[in-house]
Amino acid sequence: MSRDNELKPDDFPIQADKDKLRTHKGEPVAVAESEQIADEIADRLNEHAHQEEQDRWSA
């Protein structure tokens, strides 16, 4: 992923739309092999972003 394609804090939360991942604004991020995998990826990305935000506030 190039720097231009990286996810930014304002892209979150990521949402699963069937097998597609989208930003909360509806912009496409990626396509997964299945709906289940898309849901799992979205959950993990959102958890990771939340943890990074918590780390910034506690530093």
Steps between C-alpha positions, in 0.01 A plus 500: 500500500650833401490804725210643298294185560556469874205516733477821698334555838203673341433188287383310809292317587540257213178325403446165331253513211457138397853407385616863463665723758409867499577808705215649700464744208438210260837516323627154397802364686531135401319185390512183711440139398173480694261697719636327811857598418394858423325521839808363678737740321276799575480401868877460528576827319253687720641342817853589394404861420321529834805367685730744318270785600504384863881476490526857371289630787687304766850596380 
